[in-house]
């Protein structure tokens, strides 16, 4: 048993301590129907989401930030601790009024929007976890400045790859249309 403790302590001293912290913020915006207005018209008018001269009814914004701490060792400079923060903000409409039929139509539409936007959230979580893992596995560098440059370049490279896949997700789903997030 005593020998096992020594092996366990030796293993623990070389392991990198890592943390991925996730914060999700739902940001609803109100949609009120004007007399004679369709649900699609009310959504277009009410949406605060404007990108490249287009109106969207929902959006997901996310950021991944990472920090790491290093130490010099016999093998060079090594990362000893990683902390990765993933923040996600999802903005969705909330219908304030309307008939029972409009409420039902809106409910189905909003559910499809939510599913699509949660797909974007998954890209954020994937990026955070991939960066965290990659930084933990980064081999020692000859000096700590080189390690810092390599670690940050790796993090940015992973972000770029995930953002490309996320862009493809929107292209494949036509911004959620193929998932039912479409209203005429």
N, C-alpha and C positions, 0 to 999 in steps of 0.2 A: 504494500500500500504506500509506503514511504517513497518508493521508486516512482510510482504513478504520479505522486504529487510533484516531483521534480520534473518529470516529462510534461505534465500539464502546465507548470509554471514556465518552462522553457517555451512551450508553444504559445502561451498567452503573451509572452514578452515580444514575440515576433509578429503577432497578429496586429492588423491595423484596425483601430476603432473607427467605425463608420456610423453615420446617422443620416437618414433621409427624412426630412420634415416636410409635411405637405399641408398646405392651407388652401381650402376651397371657399370661395365667396360667391354666393348666388346674388345677382343684382337684377331684381325684377323692374320692369317699367310698366306703367299703367296704359291700358288701351281702353278708350271710351268711344262708343259708337255714336256718331252724329246721325240725326234723322235721315233716313233714306240711304245711308252709307253701307257699303258691303263690308264684310269683315276684312277682306284684303285691303280695301281702301283705308279703313281705320288703322290697320297695322302699319301700312306704308306711312300714313300721316303721323302716327304716334312714335314710330321707331326713332330712337336717337342714334342708331347705327348707320353711318354713312361712310362708305369706303369706295374710293375710285369712282365717284359720282353715282354709285348704286346704293339702294336702300336694302338693308338686311333686317330680318326680324329677330335674329339671335346672333350672338358671337361668343367666342371663347378666347380670352387672352391669357397667355401663360408665360412665366419666366422661370428659369432655373439658374440658381446661383450656387456656387460651390466655394468652399474654403478648405484648406488643408494645412496641417502643421507638419513640420519635418524635423529631423534630427540627423546629425552626423553619426555615422557608424563606421565600423571597420571596412565596410563595403562601399562607402560613399554616403551621399545624402539620401535618406529614405523618408517616405511619407509615413507618419505614425498615427495620424488621425485625419478623418475626412468628415465634413458636414456638408450636406447638399440640401438646399431649400427649394421646394417647388411651390409656386403660388399660381393659383388658377382662379380666374374671374369669369363666370358664365352669366351672360345677360340674356334674359328671356322675357317675353311679354306676359302680362297678366290682364285678362279681360275683366273690366270693372263692372260692366253692365251687359245688356243684350237679352234676347229672348232665350227660351230654353233650347231651341234648335241651334241658335248661334253659339250658346254656351257649349253644347255638345260638339259642334263642329270645331270650335276653338280648342276644346279639351283634346280632341284627337290630334289636331295640328300641333299643339304645344307639346304633346307627348313625343311626336316625331322629331320636333326641334330639339327636345331634351336629349333624346337618344343620339341624335347627330352631334350635338355639342359635347356630350359625354365621350364620344369617340375622339374629339379633340383633346379632352382631358386625359385620355389614355396615352396620347402621344407625349404629353407633358410628364406624366408619371414614368413612362418608359425612358424618356430622356434623362430624368433625374436619377433613376436607378442605374441606367447604363453608365452615366458619368461617375456615380459613386463607386460602382464596381471597378471601372477602368482605373480610377485614381488609386484605389486600394491595391491594384495589381501592378502599378507602375514600377518598373525595376529601379534600383538605385541609380543615381546620377553621380558624375564625378564631383559636382559641387551643387550647392543648394539653389543657386541662380539658374543653372541649367535644368534642374528638376522643376522649378517653378515655371519656366518657359515651356518645357515639355508637357507638364500637367495642364496648363491653361490651353495650349494648342490642342491637346487631346479633347478636353472638354468642349471647346468651340467646334471641333471637327464632328463630334457626336451630335451636338445641337444642330449643326448644318444638315447632317444626314437625316435626323428625325424630322426637321422642318420640311425637307424635300419629300419625305414620305407623307407628311401631313398635307402638303400641297396636293399630292397625288390623290389622297383620300377625298379632298374636296372636288377634284376633277372627276374621279370615278363616281362619286355620289351626286355630282352636280349641285354641290353645296347642300346636300341632304334631300334633294328631290327624289332620288331613287329609294330613300328611306321613308317617304311619305311626308316630308317637310316641304310641301308645296301647296300653294293656295292661289287660285285664279280669281 
